[in-house]
C-alpha cells in the first residue's frame, strides 16, 4: 500500500442479525458512517464514555480509539467488543448490534437559539429554557438530546426535558460541575456569565434513548439526579398520547433537595392512574427529616420487582447507577433487549481514557 492510499479506502460494515450494510471510510468513526447513511445503531455520548454503542465484532479488524475503561474494559476488548463511536474499520466488518428504527426519521439540524430563562431549582441545578428561531421547530423523540456548541467549538450534551409537542422551546436541566466551561458560565462562577437573551447554537436531535411504543408490557422509569430530564419528557409524551401502560417512576438523589421536581412527580401520580412514583434518597441528613425510601435507587426497584422478566426499563443518570442497574436487573430476569439507557457522562468520565 502506498502512502496516501488510506485516504480513499473504504470498507463494508454488515450489521447482524438484521443484515443491514453501510460503507465506512478508513479514517471515519464507524458510528458516524452509519448515522450519515441513515443506519441508526444504539448510541449515547459519541465520545467513548458511556458504552451505549458497545458491539461485538464478529469478523474483521477495527482500530479502537481513546475511550473510558468504564465504557469498554480491556477484558471486553479481548473478547472482541468495540465502541463504534470511537472505532475505525481496518477491513470489512461484521458486527452484532441492533438497528434502531425511529430516530433516523428525525433530521439532525444545527440552529441558533436564545436563552429565554434560567431558573435555579436546586443549589447545583438550573432549568434552562431555549427559544428556537421564529417559526422553527425541532423534531425529536422524547428522551433524545441536543449538543450545545460553545464559542470555541467544544460541545456539551443535554437531554430535552420537554415533550416534542412543546418543541418551539426546549427545556434543559443543567447540573453545575465546578470547573466546567459551560456550567461555570451558566452559574456565574466565571465571567462573562451566561444570561437570559444570550444566543447559543445547538445541534440535534441525537441518541437512541426514547420510549418504544410497540409493546404493552409494564414500564420502569429509573432516574438519578438530572437524569430525570429525559424521563420527564417521556412521561409528558405518554400523557399527551394517552399511553396507559403500567408505569413506575423511581427517582434517586443524595438528599431530598436533589429531587427538584418532586411535587410535579407527585402531581403526575395523582393525575395519571397508571403511574406510580417512588422517590429514593441515599444520604439524607437529620435536618432533612426524610420519611421516604432510602438507599440506592436501583435497589429500590428490585425490592418492589424481584422478577423483572415482564418489564421494560428506561434508565438515565450517573454511569455507575446505569451500569449497576443493567447488571443487577439482568440477574432478576430482565431481558437485555428491554433495558434502554442514557448514562450522563461528563468530561471527567473520559479522564484516564485509554487508546
C-alpha positions in Angstrom: 0.0 0.0 0.0 1.5 3.4 -1.0 1.4 6.4 1.3 -1.9 8.3 0.9 -3.9 5.2 -0.2 -5.7 5.1 3.1 -7.5 8.4 2.3 -9.6 6.8 -0.5 -10.1 3.4 1.2 -13.5 2.3 2.4 -14.9 -0.8 3.9 -18.3 -2.5 4.1 -19.9 -3.0 7.6 -22.6 -5.7 7.9 -24.8 -5.4 11.0 -26.2 -8.7 12.2 -28.7 -10.1 12.7 -30.5 -7.5 10.6 -28.1 -7.8 7.6 -28.1 -4.0 7.1 -24.9 -2.8 5.3 -23.2 0.5 5.0 -19.8 1.9 3.9 -17.2 3.4 6.2 -14.2 5.4 5.2 -10.7 4.5 6.5 -10.4 7.4 9.0 -14.1 7.7 9.9 -15.7 6.5 13.2 -18.0 3.6 12.4 -21.0 5.1 14.2 -20.6 8.4 12.3 -20.6 6.5 9.0 -23.8 4.5 10.0 -25.7 7.7 11.0 -24.5 9.5 7.9 -26.2 6.8 5.8 -29.4 6.6 7.8 -28.4 3.4 9.8 -29.2 4.2 13.4 -27.3 2.0 15.9 -27.6 2.3 19.7 -25.5 5.3 20.9 -25.4 7.9 23.6 -22.4 10.2 24.3 -20.5 9.7 21.0 -17.2 10.2 22.8 -16.2 6.8 24.3 -17.6 7.5 27.7 -21.0 5.8 28.1 -20.7 2.4 26.4 -24.1 2.6 24.7 -22.6 1.7 21.3 -20.6 -1.3 22.6 -20.9 -4.1 20.0 -19.4 -7.4 19.3 -17.1 -7.5 16.2 -17.8 -10.9 14.7 -15.5 -10.6 11.7 -12.8 -8.1 10.6 -10.5 -5.7 12.3 -11.0 -2.4 14.0 -8.8 0.3 15.4 -10.2 1.3 18.8 -9.8 4.9 19.7 -9.4 6.6 23.1 -12.2 5.7 25.5 -13.1 5.3 29.1 -12.3 1.9 30.5 -15.6 2.0 32.3 -17.3 2.0 28.9 -15.1 -0.7 27.5 -12.8 -2.7 29.6 -9.7 -4.5 28.5 -11.3 -7.8 29.1 -14.2 -6.8 26.9 -11.8 -5.7 24.2 -10.0 -9.1 24.4 -13.4 -10.8 23.8 -13.9 -8.8 20.6 -16.1 -5.9 21.8 -15.7 -2.4 20.5 -17.1 1.1 20.9 -18.4 2.0 17.5 -18.4 5.8 18.2 -14.6 5.9 18.5 -13.5 2.9 16.4 -12.4 2.8 12.8 -12.6 -0.1 10.4 -9.4 -1.6 9.1 -11.2 -4.3 7.0 -14.7 -5.3 6.0 -16.6 -5.9 9.2 -19.5 -7.9 10.6 -20.8 -6.5 13.9 -23.6 -7.7 16.2 -25.8 -4.7 17.0 -29.5 -3.7 17.0 -30.6 -1.3 14.2 -32.9 1.2 15.9 -36.0 2.5 14.0 -37.4 5.9 14.7 -34.6 8.4 15.3 -33.5 8.2 11.6 -36.7 9.8 10.7 -35.8 12.9 12.7 -33.4 15.1 10.7 -30.3 16.3 12.7 -30.1 20.1 12.4 -27.9 23.0 13.5 -29.7 26.1 14.6 -29.3 29.2 16.8 -31.3 29.5 20.0 -31.8 32.2 22.7 -31.8 31.6 26.4 -35.3 32.6 27.5 -35.0 31.7 31.2 -32.6 30.3 33.7 -34.2 29.1 37.0 -32.3 27.6 39.9 -34.3 24.7 41.2 -31.6 23.3 43.5 -28.3 24.7 44.7 -26.5 22.9 41.8 -29.3 22.5 39.2 -30.8 25.1 36.8 -33.7 24.6 34.4 -32.8 26.4 31.2 -35.3 27.2 28.5 -34.1 27.8 25.0 -36.2 29.7 22.4 -35.9 28.5 18.9 -36.0 30.9 15.9 -39.5 32.2 15.0 -41.4 29.6 13.0 -38.8 26.9 13.6 -39.4 23.6 15.4 -37.1 20.8 16.3 -38.4 17.3 15.6 -37.3 14.8 18.2 -38.4 11.8 20.2 -38.9 12.2 23.9 -35.7 11.1 25.6 -33.3 12.4 22.9 -30.6 15.1 23.5 -29.0 18.1 21.8 -25.5 19.2 21.7 -24.8 22.9 22.6 -21.9 24.2 20.6 -19.7 26.6 22.5 -17.8 29.5 21.1 -14.6 27.5 20.9 -16.3 24.7 19.1 -16.5 22.3 22.0 -19.8 20.6 22.7 -21.9 19.8 25.7 -24.8 17.3 25.6 -28.1 17.8 27.4 -31.4 15.9 27.1 -34.6 17.7 26.3 -36.9 17.7 29.4 -39.8 19.0 27.4 -42.0 16.7 25.3 -41.8 17.1 21.5 -45.2 18.9 21.3 -43.5 21.8 23.0 -40.7 21.9 20.5 -40.7 25.7 19.9 -38.9 26.0 23.2 -36.6 23.4 24.7 -36.2 22.7 28.4 -32.8 21.5 29.7 -31.8 20.5 33.2 -28.2 21.5 33.9 -26.2 20.4 36.9 -23.3 22.7 37.9 -19.9 20.9 37.6 -17.3 23.2 39.1 -14.6 23.8 36.6 -16.9 23.1 33.7 -16.6 25.6 30.9 -20.3 25.8 30.2 -21.8 25.3 33.6 -19.4 27.7 35.4 -20.6 30.4 33.0 -24.2 29.4 33.4 -24.0 29.5 37.2 -21.9 32.7 37.3 -18.7 31.1 38.6 -16.8 32.6 35.7 -17.1 35.8 33.6 -18.7 36.6 31.3 -21.6 34.7 32.8 -24.4 33.3 30.6 -27.6 35.2 31.0 -31.1 35.4 29.6 -31.3 36.5 25.9 -27.8 35.2 25.2 -27.5 33.4 21.9 -26.3 29.8 21.7 -26.0 27.2 18.9 -27.3 23.7 19.1 -27.3 20.5 17.0 -29.8 17.7 17.3 -31.7 15.6 18.0 -29.3 12.8 18.9 -29.4 9.5 20.8 -31.4 6.3 20.8 -33.0 6.7 24.3 -36.7 7.0 23.7 -39.9 5.2 24.6 -40.7 2.1 22.5 -44.4 2.3 21.9 -44.8 -1.1 20.2 -45.2 -3.0 23.5 -47.8 -3.2 26.1 -45.7 -4.5 29.0 -45.2 -2.6 32.3 -42.5 0.1 32.3 -39.9 1.0 35.0 -38.6 4.6 34.6 -35.3 5.0 36.6 -33.5 8.3 37.1 -30.8 9.7 39.2 -30.1 13.4 39.5 -30.6 15.4 36.3 -31.2 12.1 34.6 -34.8 13.0 35.4 -34.8 15.3 32.4 -35.4 12.8 29.6 -37.7 10.8 31.9 -39.8 13.9 32.3 -40.1 14.2 28.6 -41.1 10.6 28.2 -43.8 10.9 30.9 -45.2 14.1 29.3 -45.2 12.3 26.0 -47.1 9.3 27.4 -49.6 11.7 28.9 -50.1 13.6 25.7 -50.6 10.5 23.7 -52.8 8.7 26.2 -50.4 5.8 26.7 -51.8 3.8 29.6 -49.2 1.2 30.3 -48.5 0.4 33.9 -45.5 2.6 34.8 -43.4 3.1 37.9 -41.1 6.0 38.2 -38.1 5.8 40.5 -36.1 9.0 41.1 -33.0 9.0 43.3 -30.9 11.7 44.8 -28.4 12.0 47.6 -30.7 14.4 49.6 -34.3 15.4 49.2 -33.4 18.7 47.6 -31.8 16.8 44.7 -35.4 15.7 43.7 -36.0 19.2 42.5 -39.3 18.4 40.7 -40.7 16.1 43.4 -44.1 18.0 43.5 -44.5 17.6 39.8 -44.0 13.9 40.1 -46.4 13.6 42.9 -49.0 15.5 40.8 -48.4 13.1 37.9 -49.1 10.2 40.2 -52.4 11.8 41.3 -53.5 12.6 37.8 -52.2 9.5 35.8 -54.0 6.4 37.2 -51.3 4.1 35.7 -48.3 5.9 37.1 -46.7 5.2 40.5 -43.9 7.5 41.8 -41.2 6.3 44.2 -38.7 8.9 45.4 -35.5 7.5 46.9 -32.8 9.3 48.9 -29.4 7.8 49.7 -27.7 10.2 52.1 -30.4 12.2 53.9 -29.3 14.3 56.9 -31.2 14.6 60.1 -32.2 18.1 59.2 -33.9 16.8 56.0 -36.5 14.8 58.1 -36.7 12.3 55.2 -39.6 9.8 55.7 -39.4 8.0 52.3 -37.4 5.2 50.8 -33.6 5.2 51.4 -30.6 3.6 49.7 -29.6 3.1 46.1 -32.4 3.9 43.7 -31.9 0.8 41.5 -32.1 -1.4 44.6 -35.5 0.1 45.4 -36.7 -1.2 42.0 -35.5 -4.8 42.9 -37.2 -4.6 46.3 -40.5 -3.9 44.5 -39.9 -6.1 41.5 -37.8 -9.1 42.3 -38.8 -10.5 38.9 -38.4 -8.1 36.0 -38.9 -10.6 33.2 -42.1 -9.0 32.0 -40.9 -5.4 32.1 -39.2 -2.7 30.0 -36.7 -0.4 31.8 -35.6 3.1 30.9 -32.7 4.2 33.0 -31.0 7.6 32.9 -28.4 9.2 35.2 -24.9 8.6 36.5 -23.0 5.9 34.7 -22.4 4.0 37.9 -26.1 3.8 38.5 -26.9 2.8 35.0 -24.3 0.0 34.9 -25.4 -1.3 38.3 -29.0 -1.4 37.1 -28.1 -3.1 33.9 -26.1 -5.8 35.7 -28.5 -6.4 38.6 -31.7 -6.2 36.6 -30.4 -8.9 34.3 -29.9 -11.2 37.3 -33.5 -10.6 38.2 -34.9 -11.7 34.8 -34.8 -8.5 32.7 -34.3 -9.3 29.0 -31.1 -7.4 27.9 -33.0 -6.1 24.9 -35.6 -4.5 27.2 -33.1 -2.3 29.0 -32.7 1.2 27.5 -30.3 3.6 29.0 -28.7 7.0 28.7 -25.7 7.4 31.0 -25.0 11.1 31.7 -21.3 11.3 31.1 -19.0 14.3 31.7 -15.5 15.3 30.6 -14.3 13.8 33.8 -15.6 10.5 32.7 -13.0 10.5 30.0 -10.2 11.2 32.4 -7.7 8.4 32.2 -9.0 7.3 28.8 -7.1 4.6 27.1 -6.2 4.1 23.5 
